[in-house]
């Protein structure tokens, strides 16, 4: 199975939340938003966050490397040259 970009973000503990309110559940004492009950756009941010998570889940590391093969080769050449000097 291929590694997705979402898996990479999660592995390095880099959040994918658009705003602090997308992690609000209304159930936890440490929720960052105290106005969740009266917020009119929380559902909008949640849906946007779901779309972004789905997008990053659909992209594999292999696809990114393949799409950018010329840049990858250039970076590898630069690293090899730097190691030789």
N, CA, C and O atoms as a GROMACS GRO file, in nm:
protein
  340
    1UNK      N    1   0.084  -0.119   0.000
    1UNK     CA    2   0.000   0.000   0.000
    1UNK      C    3   0.088   0.125   0.000
    1UNK      O    4   0.198   0.123   0.054
    2UNK      N    5   0.040   0.230  -0.059
    2UNK     CA    6   0.117   0.354  -0.072
    2UNK      C    7   0.094   0.447   0.046
    2UNK      O    8  -0.014   0.449   0.105
    3UNK      N    9   0.195   0.522   0.078
    3UNK     CA   10   0.186   0.620   0.187
    3UNK      C   11   0.118   0.744   0.134
    3UNK      O   12   0.156   0.799   0.030
    4UNK      N   13   0.016   0.790   0.207
    4UNK     CA   14  -0.055   0.911   0.164
    4UNK      C   15   0.005   1.034   0.232
    4UNK      O   16   0.073   1.024   0.334
    5UNK      N   17  -0.022   1.150   0.173
    5UNK     CA   18   0.024   1.275   0.231
    5UNK      C   19  -0.041   1.296   0.368
    5UNK      O   20   0.022   1.349   0.460
    6UNK      N   21  -0.166   1.256   0.382
    6UNK     CA   22  -0.233   1.266   0.512
    6UNK      C   23  -0.158   1.185   0.618
    6UNK      O   24  -0.140   1.232   0.730
    7UNK      N   25  -0.115   1.065   0.584
    7UNK     CA   26  -0.041   0.980   0.678
    7UNK      C   27   0.090   1.046   0.720
    7UNK      O   28   0.132   1.034   0.835
    8UNK      N   29   0.154   1.114   0.626
    8UNK     CA   30   0.280   1.182   0.658
    8UNK      C   31   0.254   1.296   0.757
    8UNK      O   32   0.326   1.309   0.856
    9UNK      N   33   0.153   1.378   0.729
    9UNK     CA   34   0.119   1.487   0.821
    9UNK      C   35   0.088   1.434   0.961
    9UNK      O   36   0.134   1.490   1.061
   10UNK      N   37   0.011   1.327   0.968
   10UNK     CA   38  -0.026   1.270   1.098
   10UNK      C   39   0.095   1.208   1.169
   10UNK      O   40   0.107   1.218   1.291
   11UNK      N   41   0.185   1.146   1.093
   11UNK     CA   42   0.303   1.082   1.152
   11UNK      C   43   0.397   1.184   1.216
   11UNK      O   44   0.460   1.155   1.317
   12UNK      N   45   0.406   1.302   1.157
   12UNK     CA   46   0.494   1.404   1.213
   12UNK      C   47   0.418   1.499   1.306
   12UNK      O   48   0.468   1.604   1.347
   13UNK      N   49   0.295   1.459   1.336
   13UNK     CA   50   0.208   1.534   1.428
   13UNK      C   51   0.188   1.678   1.384
   13UNK      O   52   0.182   1.770   1.466
   14UNK      N   53   0.177   1.696   1.253
   14UNK     CA   54   0.147   1.826   1.196
   14UNK      C   55  -0.003   1.829   1.171
   14UNK      O   56  -0.055   1.752   1.091
   15UNK      N   57  -0.071   1.918   1.239
   15UNK     CA   58  -0.216   1.923   1.228
   15UNK      C   59  -0.264   1.963   1.090
   15UNK      O   60  -0.196   2.038   1.018
   16UNK      N   61  -0.378   1.914   1.054
   16UNK     CA   62  -0.439   1.948   0.926
   16UNK      C   63  -0.568   2.028   0.945
   16UNK      O   64  -0.646   2.045   0.852
   17UNK      N   65  -0.588   2.077   1.066
   17UNK     CA   66  -0.708   2.154   1.094
   17UNK      C   67  -0.695   2.295   1.039
   17UNK      O   68  -0.591   2.360   1.055
   18UNK      N   69  -0.801   2.342   0.975
   18UNK     CA   70  -0.800   2.476   0.918
   18UNK      C   71  -0.805   2.585   1.024
   18UNK      O   72  -0.740   2.688   1.012
   19UNK      N   73  -0.882   2.561   1.127
   19UNK     CA   74  -0.897   2.656   1.237
   19UNK      C   75  -0.903   2.578   1.366
   19UNK      O   76  -0.929   2.457   1.364
   20UNK      N   77  -0.880   2.644   1.480
   20UNK     CA   78  -0.891   2.572   1.607
   20UNK      C   79  -1.030   2.514   1.630
   20UNK      O   80  -1.045   2.413   1.698
   21UNK      N   81  -1.132   2.577   1.572
   21UNK     CA   82  -1.268   2.529   1.599
   21UNK      C   83  -1.299   2.398   1.528
   21UNK      O   84  -1.400   2.334   1.560
   22UNK      N   85  -1.218   2.356   1.432
   22UNK     CA   86  -1.248   2.228   1.367
   22UNK      C   87  -1.216   2.109   1.456
   22UNK      O   88  -1.255   1.997   1.426
   23UNK      N   89  -1.144   2.133   1.566
   23UNK     CA   90  -1.118   2.024   1.660
   23UNK      C   91  -1.214   2.028   1.778
   23UNK      O   92  -1.209   1.941   1.865
   24UNK      N   93  -1.301   2.128   1.783
   24UNK     CA   94  -1.399   2.138   1.892
   24UNK      C   95  -1.503   2.028   1.881
   24UNK      O   96  -1.558   2.002   1.773
   25UNK      N   97  -1.529   1.965   1.992
   25UNK     CA   98  -1.635   1.863   1.995
   25UNK      C   99  -1.750   1.908   2.083
   25UNK      O  100  -1.861   1.856   2.072
   26UNK      N  101  -1.723   2.005   2.170
   26UNK     CA  102  -1.826   2.049   2.263
   26UNK      C  103  -1.835   1.957   2.384
   26UNK      O  104  -1.912   1.984   2.477
   27UNK      N  105  -1.757   1.849   2.383
   27UNK     CA  106  -1.764   1.750   2.490
   27UNK      C  107  -1.644   1.755   2.584
   27UNK      O  108  -1.653   1.711   2.698
   28UNK      N  109  -1.534   1.808   2.536
   28UNK     CA  110  -1.411   1.807   2.614
   28UNK      C  111  -1.388   1.941   2.683
   28UNK      O  112  -1.418   2.046   2.628
   29UNK      N  113  -1.335   1.935   2.804
   29UNK     CA  114  -1.311   2.057   2.881
   29UNK      C  115  -1.203   2.143   2.818
   29UNK      O  116  -1.203   2.265   2.837
   30UNK      N  117  -1.110   2.082   2.743
   30UNK     CA  118  -1.001   2.159   2.686
   30UNK      C  119  -1.030   2.211   2.544
   30UNK      O  120  -0.940   2.260   2.477
   31UNK      N  121  -1.154   2.201   2.500
   31UNK     CA  122  -1.188   2.255   2.369
   31UNK      C  123  -1.150   2.402   2.361
   31UNK      O  124  -1.176   2.477   2.455
   32UNK      N  125  -1.090   2.443   2.250
   32UNK     CA  126  -1.044   2.581   2.237
   32UNK      C  127  -1.156   2.683   2.215
   32UNK      O  128  -1.131   2.803   2.224
   33UNK      N  129  -1.278   2.639   2.186
   33UNK     CA  130  -1.385   2.732   2.152
   33UNK      C  131  -1.496   2.725   2.257
   33UNK      O  132  -1.560   2.621   2.276
   34UNK      N  133  -1.518   2.836   2.322
   34UNK     CA  134  -1.622   2.842   2.425
   34UNK      C  135  -1.757   2.885   2.368
   34UNK      O  136  -1.859   2.881   2.437
   35UNK      N  137  -1.757   2.926   2.241
   35UNK     CA  138  -1.881   2.973   2.178
   35UNK      C  139  -1.937   2.873   2.077
   35UNK      O  140  -2.016   2.912   1.991
   36UNK      N  141  -1.899   2.749   2.085
   36UNK     CA  142  -1.940   2.651   1.986
   36UNK      C  143  -2.091   2.638   1.976
   36UNK      O  144  -2.145   2.619   1.866
   37UNK      N  145  -2.160   2.648   2.088
   37UNK     CA  146  -2.306   2.633   2.087
   37UNK      C  147  -2.376   2.742   2.006
   37UNK      O  148  -2.486   2.720   1.954
   38UNK      N  149  -2.314   2.858   1.996
   38UNK     CA  150  -2.378   2.968   1.923
   38UNK      C  151  -2.308   3.003   1.792
   38UNK      O  152  -2.345   3.101   1.727
   39UNK      N  153  -2.209   2.925   1.753
   39UNK     CA  154  -2.133   2.952   1.631
   39UNK      C  155  -2.213   2.910   1.508
   39UNK      O  156  -2.266   2.799   1.501
   40UNK      N  157  -2.219   2.999   1.411
   40UNK     CA  158  -2.294   2.972   1.289
   40UNK      C  159  -2.209   2.912   1.177
   40UNK      O  160  -2.263   2.859   1.080
   41UNK      N  161  -2.077   2.919   1.190
   41UNK     CA  162  -1.991   2.870   1.082
   41UNK      C  163  -1.908   2.746   1.118
   41UNK      O  164  -1.828   2.700   1.037
   42UNK      N  165  -1.927   2.694   1.237
   42UNK     CA  166  -1.850   2.576   1.277
   42UNK      C  167  -1.870   2.461   1.178
   42UNK      O  168  -1.774   2.394   1.142
   43UNK      N  169  -1.993   2.439   1.136
   43UNK     CA  170  -2.020   2.328   1.043
   43UNK      C  171  -1.952   2.352   0.909
   43UNK      O  172  -1.909   2.257   0.843
   44UNK      N  173  -1.941   2.478   0.867
   44UNK     CA  174  -1.873   2.511   0.742
   44UNK      C  175  -1.725   2.475   0.752
   44UNK      O  176  -1.669   2.412   0.662
   45UNK      N  177  -1.661   2.515   0.863
   45UNK     CA  178  -1.520   2.483   0.882
   45UNK      C  179  -1.497   2.333   0.892
   45UNK      O  180  -1.398   2.281   0.841
   46UNK      N  181  -1.588   2.262   0.958
   46UNK     CA  182  -1.575   2.117   0.970
   46UNK      C  183  -1.583   2.049   0.833
   46UNK      O  184  -1.503   1.961   0.802
   47UNK      N  185  -1.678   2.091   0.752
   47UNK     CA  186  -1.692   2.032   0.619
   47UNK      C  187  -1.570   2.064   0.533
   47UNK      O  188  -1.523   1.977   0.459
   48UNK      N  189  -1.520   2.185   0.540
   48UNK     CA  190  -1.400   2.222   0.464
   48UNK      C  191  -1.282   2.137   0.509
   48UNK      O  192  -1.203   2.091   0.426
   49UNK      N  193  -1.271   2.117   0.638
   49UNK     CA  194  -1.161   2.035   0.692
   49UNK      C  195  -1.172   1.891   0.643
   49UNK      O  196  -1.072   1.829   0.610
   50UNK      N  197  -1.295   1.838   0.639
   50UNK     CA  198  -1.316   1.702   0.589
   50UNK      C  199  -1.273   1.690   0.443
   50UNK      O  200  -1.214   1.590   0.403
   51UNK      N  201  -1.302   1.793   0.363
   51UNK     CA  202  -1.262   1.791   0.222
   51UNK      C  203  -1.109   1.792   0.209
   51UNK      O  204  -1.053   1.721   0.125
   52UNK      N  205  -1.044   1.872   0.290
   52UNK     CA  206  -0.898   1.878   0.285
   52UNK      C  207  -0.837   1.744   0.328
   52UNK      O  208  -0.743   1.696   0.266
   53UNK      N  209  -0.890   1.685   0.435
   53UNK     CA  210  -0.840   1.555   0.479
   53UNK      C  211  -0.859   1.450   0.370
   53UNK      O  212  -0.770   1.368   0.345
   54UNK      N  213  -0.973   1.453   0.306
   54UNK     CA  214  -1.001   1.359   0.198
   54UNK      C  215  -0.904   1.380   0.081
   54UNK      O  216  -0.856   1.284   0.021
   55UNK      N  217  -0.877   1.507   0.049
   55UNK     CA  218  -0.783   1.540  -0.059
   55UNK      C  219  -0.644   1.486  -0.028
   55UNK      O  220  -0.584   1.420  -0.113
   56UNK      N  221  -0.593   1.512   0.093
   56UNK     CA  222  -0.459   1.464   0.129
   56UNK      C  223  -0.454   1.313   0.140
   56UNK      O  224  -0.349   1.252   0.122
   57UNK      N  225  -0.568   1.252   0.170
   57UNK     CA  226  -0.574   1.106   0.175
   57UNK      C  227  -0.570   1.045   0.035
   57UNK      O  228  -0.532   0.930   0.018
   58UNK      N  229  -0.608   1.124  -0.065
   58UNK     CA  230  -0.612   1.073  -0.202
   58UNK      C  231  -0.478   1.088  -0.274
   58UNK      O  232  -0.462   1.035  -0.384
   59UNK      N  233  -0.384   1.158  -0.216
   59UNK     CA  234  -0.254   1.181  -0.280
   59UNK      C  235  -0.148   1.096  -0.212
   59UNK      O  236  -0.134   1.097  -0.090
   60UNK      N  237  -0.073   1.022  -0.292
   60UNK     CA  238   0.034   0.940  -0.236
   60UNK      C  239   0.168   1.010  -0.252
   60UNK      O  240   0.186   1.095  -0.338
   61UNK      N  241   0.261   0.971  -0.167
   61UNK     CA  242   0.397   1.023  -0.176
   61UNK      C  243   0.457   0.988  -0.312
   61UNK      O  244   0.525   1.069  -0.374
   62UNK      N  245   0.431   0.866  -0.358
   62UNK     CA  246   0.482   0.823  -0.488
   62UNK      C  247   0.430   0.913  -0.600
   62UNK      O  248   0.505   0.945  -0.693
   63UNK      N  249   0.304   0.953  -0.593
   63UNK     CA  250   0.246   1.040  -0.696
   63UNK      C  251   0.312   1.178  -0.694
   63UNK      O  252   0.337   1.236  -0.800
   64UNK      N  253   0.339   1.230  -0.575
   64UNK     CA  254   0.405   1.361  -0.564
   64UNK      C  255   0.545   1.353  -0.622
   64UNK      O  256   0.586   1.442  -0.697
   65UNK      N  257   0.618   1.248  -0.589
   65UNK     CA  258   0.754   1.232  -0.641
   65UNK      C  259   0.754   1.214  -0.793
   65UNK      O  260   0.839   1.269  -0.863
   66UNK      N  261   0.660   1.136  -0.842
   66UNK     CA  262   0.651   1.114  -0.986
   66UNK      C  263   0.616   1.243  -1.060
   66UNK      O  264   0.674   1.272  -1.165
   67UNK      N  265   0.523   1.318  -1.007
   67UNK     CA  266   0.479   1.442  -1.070
   67UNK      C  267   0.592   1.545  -1.074
   67UNK      O  268   0.598   1.629  -1.163
   68UNK      N  269   0.681   1.539  -0.977
   68UNK     CA  270   0.789   1.636  -0.963
   68UNK      C  271   0.926   1.573  -0.985
   68UNK      O  272   1.023   1.612  -0.922
   69UNK      N  273   0.932   1.474  -1.074
   69UNK     CA  274   1.056   1.396  -1.094
   69UNK      C  275   1.175   1.484  -1.132
   69UNK      O  276   1.286   1.459  -1.085
   70UNK      N  277   1.153   1.585  -1.215
   70UNK     CA  278   1.264   1.672  -1.255
   70UNK      C  279   1.322   1.745  -1.134
   70UNK      O  280   1.444   1.755  -1.120
   71UNK      N  281   1.237   1.794  -1.046
   71UNK     CA  282   1.284   1.864  -0.926
   71UNK      C  283   1.353   1.767  -0.831
   71UNK      O  284   1.453   1.802  -0.769
   72UNK      N  285   1.300   1.646  -0.819
   72UNK     CA  286   1.362   1.545  -0.734
   72UNK      C  287   1.502   1.514  -0.784
   72UNK      O  288   1.596   1.509  -0.704
   73UNK      N  289   1.517   1.495  -0.914
   73UNK     CA  290   1.650   1.467  -0.971
   73UNK      C  291   1.746   1.581  -0.946
   73UNK      O  292   1.862   1.558  -0.912
   74UNK      N  293   1.699   1.705  -0.963
   74UNK     CA  294   1.783   1.821  -0.939
   74UNK      C  295   1.829   1.828  -0.793
   74UNK      O  296   1.946   1.854  -0.765
   75UNK      N  297   1.737   1.803  -0.700
   75UNK     CA  298   1.773   1.804  -0.558
   75UNK      C  299   1.874   1.694  -0.526
   75UNK      O  300   1.968   1.716  -0.449
   76UNK      N  301   1.855   1.578  -0.584
   76UNK     CA  302   1.949   1.467  -0.560
   76UNK      C  303   2.089   1.500  -0.617
   76UNK      O  304   2.190   1.468  -0.555
   77UNK      N  305   2.092   1.564  -0.732
   77UNK     CA  306   2.221   1.606  -0.790
   77UNK      C  307   2.290   1.708  -0.701
   77UNK      O  308   2.410   1.701  -0.679
   78UNK      N  309   2.214   1.803  -0.650
   78UNK     CA  310   2.272   1.906  -0.562
   78UNK      C  311   2.326   1.843  -0.433
   78UNK      O  312   2.434   1.880  -0.387
   79UNK      N  313   2.251   1.749  -0.376
   79UNK     CA  314   2.300   1.683  -0.254
   79UNK      C  315   2.426   1.604  -0.281
   79UNK      O  316   2.518   1.604  -0.199
   80UNK      N  317   2.432   1.536  -0.394
   80UNK     CA  318   2.550   1.458  -0.428
   80UNK      C  319   2.670   1.550  -0.447
   80UNK      O  320   2.781   1.519  -0.403
   81UNK      N  321   2.648   1.663  -0.513
   81UNK     CA  322   2.757   1.759  -0.535
   81UNK      C  323   2.805   1.817  -0.403
   81UNK      O  324   2.925   1.836  -0.384
   82UNK      N  325   2.714   1.844  -0.313
   82UNK     CA  326   2.750   1.900  -0.182
   82UNK      C  327   2.827   1.798  -0.098
   82UNK      O  328   2.918   1.834  -0.023
   83UNK      N  329   2.790   1.672  -0.112
   83UNK     CA  330   2.859   1.566  -0.037
   83UNK      C  331   3.000   1.545  -0.091
   83UNK      O  332   3.090   1.508  -0.015
   84UNK      N  333   3.020   1.567  -0.219
   84UNK     CA  334   3.151   1.550  -0.281
   84UNK      C  335   3.248   1.662  -0.247
   84UNK      O  336   3.369   1.644  -0.254
   85UNK      N  337   3.194   1.778  -0.210
   85UNK     CA  338   3.284   1.891  -0.184
   85UNK      C  339   3.326   1.902  -0.041
   85UNK      O  340   3.401   1.993  -0.006
   0.00000   0.00000   0.00000
